[in-house]
Amino acid sequence: MARASAPGPVIEVRDVHKTYGAVRAVDGVSFEVGRGEIFGLLGPNGAGKTTTMEMLEGLHPPDSGSLRIMGLDVARQAAAIKQRIGVQLQTAALFPQLTVEELLGLFSSFFRRQASIPELLRAFDLEEKRGARSKNLSGGQRQRLSVALALVNDPEVVFLDEPTTGLDPAARRGLWDLIVGLKAQGRTVLLTTHYLEEAEAICDRVAIMDHGRILDLGTSDELIGRRFKERAIQFDAVAGLDDRALERLPNVTKVTHEDSSVLVYTSRVPETIAALLDAASTLGQEPDNLLVRRPTLEDVFLDLTGRALRD
């Protein structure tokens, strides 16, 4: 069980910069994470998420700014911090010949405080694989083991870097449940992801990053509410109905594109849909795959950057 932390933010990042040559990997990032919170750094590859995470873990020093975990300065008290945090790296090189149980025992031996290995095996559904060599595990099993290894010292703060990359949807959702379970135990979780649905599903708050900067920060509802008061009508592009024609439909506030779909934002859905159907009918067509949805974090990212997250 996680230990109680002192009052105040568990993670504090203040105006942190990190450059590699001419590349500004992290460019003035600031945020706080509270106790028992799942906080997500959301953005595309190269946004600066992993660099920020690795500086907090003490793997790289910042060029400037300050980093504190549980009130301790990362630059001056790294050894004390590492005893109290758990780290799951984006690409973990596990000893291929060691079994699951042997790996948990090895990693556990590095720390003064140790979690129960049988409990970790049970919690991460690895009991039947305890004697399996790590090289023979499936992708989902390897990811579960990677997170379990981050918990061998019963940490108060857990860092997860792209924990579900490469997993199928079922395995991804299973790992989401495990991460939410960490919060239920009172642990603080900082994770990076480029999956919007992942951030919306499990994070209490997210910081949207791109080009080394935080573009906005808050809960999903806060981020969406700051930019969108409308609903989005989504449909496949209709030949002859360009953006200018769509913008003239009643109550339309904005028109954007996502892959082959058109998104029309409106303050009054029924009137806009009726006008859209009439306009398409005049051209002898009808919009395919028509649906109405609330704006999402994808819409927020598109509004902030002018491009989809996966571009």
Backbone torsions as a table, in degrees:
resi	resn	phi	psi	omega
1	MET	NA	138.7	-177.6
2	ALA	-66.3	147.2	179.1
3	ARG	-82.0	156.7	178.8
4	ALA	-72.8	139.9	178.0
5	SER	-101.3	163.8	176.6
6	ALA	-69.7	157.2	178.4
7	PRO	-60.9	160.7	179.6
8	GLY	97.6	177.3	-178.8
9	PRO	-59.5	140.8	176.7
10	VAL	-81.9	-36.1	177.8
11	ILE	-123.6	130.5	177.6
12	GLU	-129.6	121.5	177.5
13	VAL	-119.4	122.8	-175.0
14	ARG	-125.6	109.1	171.6
15	ASP	47.2	53.2	-175.7
16	VAL	-87.5	134.0	177.4
17	HIS	-124.4	144.7	174.1
18	LYS	-151.3	123.2	178.7
19	THR	-120.9	148.9	172.6
20	TYR	-124.8	99.0	-174.8
21	GLY	67.0	-123.6	180.0
22	ALA	-89.4	-2.9	-176.3
23	VAL	-91.7	123.2	174.3
24	ARG	-89.6	90.5	-176.0
25	ALA	-67.3	-40.9	176.5
26	VAL	-133.0	125.1	-167.4
27	ASP	-128.2	73.9	176.5
28	GLY	82.2	46.1	-176.9
29	VAL	-86.4	134.3	175.9
30	SER	-140.1	135.0	172.4
31	PHE	-168.9	164.9	174.8
32	GLU	-127.4	151.6	175.7
33	VAL	-127.6	129.0	-178.7
34	GLY	-85.5	166.8	179.5
35	ARG	-64.4	137.0	178.0
36	GLY	70.5	21.9	-178.1
37	GLU	-106.8	144.2	168.6
38	ILE	-100.5	112.6	-175.6
39	PHE	-115.5	129.7	-176.8
40	GLY	-112.2	135.5	168.0
41	LEU	-96.5	111.7	-171.7
42	LEU	-111.8	130.6	177.8
43	GLY	170.7	170.4	-179.1
44	PRO	-73.2	170.5	174.4
45	ASN	-59.2	136.0	-179.0
46	GLY	88.5	4.8	-177.8
47	ALA	-76.1	-19.0	-177.1
48	GLY	108.7	5.1	-177.4
49	LYS	-63.5	-53.2	-175.6
50	THR	-66.3	-39.3	178.4
51	THR	-61.1	-43.2	177.2
52	THR	-60.6	-46.2	179.5
53	MET	-60.5	-45.6	-176.1
54	GLU	-68.6	-30.4	174.5
55	MET	-67.4	-40.6	177.1
56	LEU	-63.4	-33.8	-179.7
57	GLU	-78.4	-5.1	179.6
58	GLY	83.2	12.5	-178.8
59	LEU	-80.6	-27.7	178.0
60	HIS	-138.7	138.8	176.7
61	PRO	-81.7	145.5	174.3
62	PRO	-74.3	155.3	173.6
63	ASP	-72.6	-34.3	176.9
64	SER	-159.7	167.1	-177.2
65	GLY	97.1	178.5	-177.5
66	SER	-131.2	148.9	179.7
67	LEU	-132.8	127.0	178.9
68	ARG	-133.1	139.6	176.3
69	ILE	-128.6	122.9	-178.2
70	MET	53.6	36.8	178.4
71	GLY	82.4	-4.3	-178.4
72	LEU	-97.0	141.1	179.6
73	ASP	-79.5	121.9	-177.0
74	VAL	-61.7	-35.9	-177.2
75	ALA	-69.5	-34.7	-173.3
76	ARG	-106.4	-17.7	-174.4
77	GLN	-129.1	38.1	-175.1
78	ALA	-61.0	-40.1	-176.7
79	ALA	-63.1	-42.9	179.5
80	ALA	-67.1	-37.9	-179.6
81	ILE	-65.1	-43.5	-174.9
82	LYS	-63.4	-23.0	175.9
83	GLN	-72.7	-18.5	-171.6
84	ARG	-114.1	0.6	178.8
85	ILE	-118.5	157.4	174.7
86	GLY	-119.0	140.5	-173.0
87	VAL	-129.9	124.3	170.9
88	GLN	-113.5	113.0	-177.1
89	LEU	-81.4	158.7	-179.0
90	GLN	-61.3	-40.6	176.3
91	THR	-127.8	103.8	-178.6
92	ALA	-96.7	126.8	177.6
93	ALA	-93.5	97.2	-179.3
94	LEU	-88.3	146.4	177.4
95	PHE	-64.4	114.2	-170.0
96	PRO	-66.1	-27.1	-176.5
97	GLN	-88.6	-12.1	-179.9
98	LEU	-81.9	148.5	178.0
99	THR	-81.0	168.8	178.2
100	VAL	-56.8	-47.3	-178.4
101	GLU	-66.4	-38.1	178.6
102	GLU	-65.4	-39.0	178.9
103	LEU	-65.5	-42.9	177.9
104	LEU	-62.8	-39.7	178.1
105	GLY	-66.6	-39.8	-180.0
106	LEU	-64.3	-50.9	-178.5
107	PHE	-63.6	-37.3	-179.7
108	SER	-62.4	-33.2	-177.1
109	SER	-68.2	-12.0	-179.7
110	PHE	-80.1	-8.6	-171.5
111	PHE	-123.6	152.5	177.1
112	ARG	-71.9	-42.1	179.4
113	ARG	-97.5	136.5	-174.4
114	GLN	-133.0	136.8	174.8
115	ALA	-82.7	165.3	179.0
116	SER	-76.4	120.8	179.7
117	ILE	-65.4	-43.0	175.7
118	PRO	-57.4	-37.8	179.3
119	GLU	-67.7	-38.5	177.6
120	LEU	-65.0	-42.6	178.3
121	LEU	-60.0	-41.2	-179.8
122	ARG	-70.9	-44.5	-176.4
123	ALA	-63.6	-33.2	-176.3
124	PHE	-104.4	18.1	174.6
125	ASP	53.7	46.6	-178.7
126	LEU	-118.9	10.2	-177.3
127	GLU	-60.0	-42.1	-178.9
128	GLU	-72.4	-14.9	-179.1
129	LYS	-106.9	11.8	-175.0
130	ARG	-58.7	-32.3	-179.1
131	GLY	-97.3	4.0	-179.1
132	ALA	-82.6	140.6	175.6
133	ARG	-70.1	146.3	-175.4
134	SER	-62.0	-29.3	-178.7
135	LYS	-68.2	-18.1	-177.8
136	ASN	-99.0	5.6	-179.8
137	LEU	-81.1	152.3	173.7
138	SER	-74.3	171.0	179.7
139	GLY	-60.0	-43.5	178.8
140	GLY	-64.6	-40.0	179.1
141	GLN	-66.6	-38.9	178.1
142	ARG	-64.6	-39.5	179.3
143	GLN	-67.7	-40.8	177.0
144	ARG	-63.2	-40.8	177.6
145	LEU	-64.0	-39.9	-179.7
146	SER	-60.5	-41.3	177.5
147	VAL	-71.0	-39.7	177.6
148	ALA	-59.9	-38.6	178.8
149	LEU	-64.2	-28.5	178.0
150	ALA	-73.3	-9.3	-175.9
151	LEU	-111.9	6.6	-174.1
152	VAL	-64.6	-22.7	179.9
153	ASN	-101.4	17.0	179.4
154	ASP	51.2	57.8	-171.1
155	PRO	-74.3	156.3	174.2
156	GLU	-85.4	-30.7	-178.8
157	VAL	-125.0	132.3	-177.7
158	VAL	-121.1	127.9	177.5
159	PHE	-106.1	123.1	-178.8
160	LEU	-123.6	116.1	-176.4
161	ASP	-102.6	107.6	-178.8
162	GLU	49.5	56.5	-170.7
163	PRO	-65.5	-20.7	-175.4
164	THR	-113.5	11.2	179.5
165	THR	-60.0	131.8	176.6
166	GLY	85.6	-0.8	-179.8
167	LEU	-89.9	151.7	173.8
168	ASP	-74.8	164.2	-174.8
169	PRO	-54.8	-40.1	-178.8
170	ALA	-66.4	-44.0	179.4
171	ALA	-66.6	-35.7	179.0
172	ARG	-63.3	-45.7	-179.4
173	ARG	-67.1	-33.5	176.0
174	GLY	-63.1	-39.0	178.7
175	LEU	-71.6	-32.2	174.3
176	TRP	-57.0	-44.4	-179.3
177	ASP	-60.7	-39.0	179.6
178	LEU	-66.7	-39.0	-180.0
179	ILE	-67.3	-42.6	176.7
180	VAL	-62.3	-33.4	176.6
181	GLY	-63.5	-31.2	176.9
182	LEU	-63.4	-40.9	177.0
183	LYS	-62.9	-41.4	-179.8
184	ALA	-61.0	-25.6	177.7
185	GLN	-83.7	-0.5	179.3
186	GLY	91.5	7.8	179.9
187	ARG	-83.5	156.1	173.9
188	THR	-100.3	133.9	-176.6
189	VAL	-122.8	127.2	169.8
190	LEU	-115.3	120.8	-178.8
191	LEU	-129.3	153.3	172.0
192	THR	-107.8	147.8	177.4
193	THR	-160.6	153.8	169.2
194	HIS	-116.9	14.7	175.7
195	TYR	-98.2	112.3	-178.2
196	LEU	-62.9	-41.1	-178.8
197	GLU	-66.6	-28.7	176.9
198	GLU	-67.0	-47.0	179.7
199	ALA	-61.1	-43.3	-179.8
200	GLU	-66.8	-33.9	-173.7
201	ALA	-76.2	-37.9	-168.8
202	ILE	-123.5	-15.4	-174.9
203	CYS	-89.1	136.0	173.1
204	ASP	-70.8	-41.2	175.1
205	ARG	-142.1	156.8	176.9
206	VAL	-134.4	151.9	169.3
207	ALA	-114.1	121.7	178.9
208	ILE	-86.5	120.6	-176.8
209	MET	-113.9	147.9	170.5
210	ASP	-160.3	138.1	178.8
211	HIS	52.3	40.7	173.6
212	GLY	79.5	3.9	-177.9
213	ARG	-121.7	153.8	170.2
214	ILE	-89.2	118.7	-178.1
215	LEU	-84.9	-33.3	176.4
216	ASP	-165.8	161.1	-174.0
217	LEU	-149.8	139.5	177.1
218	GLY	157.4	-171.3	172.4
219	THR	-71.8	164.5	178.0
220	SER	-58.0	-44.6	-179.4
221	ASP	-63.8	-38.1	178.4
222	GLU	-65.2	-45.2	-179.0
223	LEU	-62.9	-42.2	179.9
224	ILE	-69.8	-43.0	-175.8
225	GLY	-65.9	-27.9	179.8
226	ARG	-68.2	-25.3	-172.7
227	ARG	-115.5	-22.7	-173.0
228	PHE	-132.1	122.6	171.1
229	LYS	-108.0	-0.3	-173.2
230	GLU	-108.3	173.3	169.1
231	ARG	-99.1	157.8	178.5
232	ALA	-107.6	127.8	171.9
233	ILE	-97.3	119.9	-176.5
234	GLN	-112.5	137.4	178.9
235	PHE	-161.9	163.6	175.9
236	ASP	-71.5	145.5	-178.0
237	ALA	-55.7	139.8	179.5
238	VAL	-109.4	121.8	179.3
239	ALA	-59.3	129.1	180.0
240	GLY	98.3	-15.2	177.0
241	LEU	-107.9	89.7	-179.9
242	ASP	-84.7	177.5	-176.1
243	ASP	-59.5	-37.7	-178.5
244	ARG	-62.9	-41.5	178.9
245	ALA	-67.0	-38.8	179.9
246	LEU	-68.1	-36.3	179.4
247	GLU	-65.5	-21.2	179.8
248	ARG	-85.5	-7.0	176.8
249	LEU	-65.1	150.9	-175.8
250	PRO	-61.2	134.5	173.0
251	ASN	71.0	9.8	178.9
252	VAL	-78.6	131.0	179.8
253	THR	-105.3	-24.7	-177.8
254	LYS	-164.5	149.2	175.3
255	VAL	-126.7	127.7	176.7
256	THR	-133.3	177.5	-179.1
257	HIS	-131.1	144.5	176.9
258	GLU	-139.1	107.7	-171.9
259	ASP	55.7	-124.5	-178.8
260	SER	-93.4	3.6	-177.5
261	SER	-96.4	152.7	173.3
262	VAL	-106.3	137.6	176.6
263	LEU	-116.9	119.7	178.2
264	VAL	-112.6	118.5	-179.2
265	TYR	-93.7	131.4	-174.9
266	THR	-141.7	150.0	177.2
267	SER	-89.6	-13.0	178.9
268	ARG	-140.0	95.1	-172.5
269	VAL	-59.1	-50.2	-175.4
270	PRO	-57.5	-44.3	-178.3
271	GLU	-66.2	-40.1	-179.3
272	THR	-68.1	-42.5	179.6
273	ILE	-63.8	-42.6	179.4
274	ALA	-59.2	-44.6	179.7
275	ALA	-67.3	-36.9	178.2
276	LEU	-63.1	-46.0	-179.9
277	LEU	-64.0	-39.7	177.8
278	ASP	-63.1	-44.4	-178.8
279	ALA	-64.6	-40.8	178.8
280	ALA	-68.6	-38.8	179.6
281	SER	-62.8	-37.6	177.8
282	THR	-59.8	-30.6	178.5
283	LEU	-89.5	3.6	-179.0
284	GLY	74.3	26.4	-177.9
285	GLN	-133.4	174.7	171.0
286	GLU	-144.6	144.3	-178.4
287	PRO	-70.9	124.5	178.8
288	ASP	-84.2	155.7	177.1
289	ASN	53.9	43.3	-179.1
290	LEU	-76.1	129.1	175.5
291	LEU	-152.5	160.5	177.3
292	VAL	-115.6	131.3	179.6
293	ARG	-143.0	159.2	174.0
294	ARG	-76.6	151.6	175.3
295	PRO	-58.7	151.8	-177.6
296	THR	-124.0	179.7	175.3
297	LEU	-62.9	-28.2	174.9
298	GLU	-59.9	-42.7	177.9
299	ASP	-64.6	-39.1	178.4
300	VAL	-62.2	-47.6	-179.4
301	PHE	-62.2	-41.3	178.3
302	LEU	-62.6	-41.0	179.7
303	ASP	-66.9	-36.5	-177.8
304	LEU	-75.4	-35.8	-170.8
305	THR	-114.4	-17.2	-176.1
306	GLY	80.4	10.5	178.9
307	ARG	-148.4	158.7	177.2
308	ALA	-73.8	154.4	-177.8
309	LEU	-58.2	-36.9	-174.6
310	ARG	-86.2	1.2	178.8
311	ASP	-66.0	NA	NA
